[in-house]
Amino acid sequence: MNQSAEPCTPTLDVLQATLFYLMNRYTARPTVPLAAAVVDQLTALCGHPEIILLPIQRRLYARLLNEWRARAPVVSARCAAATLH
């Protein structure tokens, strides 16, 4: 078990596998809820405590997060409102 992550925090490989699954589902059937799920997954990856050890992946996930937020405008508005408070 990985000792540096919080006990309830999924490992990076689990988060990445889930991201790939969601992106694959989105390519088969693009919907706003699936795009929102991808945004949530990318947010979790960007906030994972071990992502700091992987700067290239961190930059990639941050860039992808911006792109996917455009596909999920409802989620983007919710995230923007949450950060304003």
Secondary structure as GFF3:
##gff-version 3
##sequence-region A 1 85
A	DSSP	alpha_helix	12	28	.	.	.	ID=ss1
A	DSSP	alpha_helix	32	47	.	.	.	ID=ss2
A	DSSP	three_ten_helix	51	53	.	.	.	ID=ss3
A	DSSP	alpha_helix	55	71	.	.	.	ID=ss4
A	DSSP	alpha_helix	73	84	.	.	.	ID=ss5
###
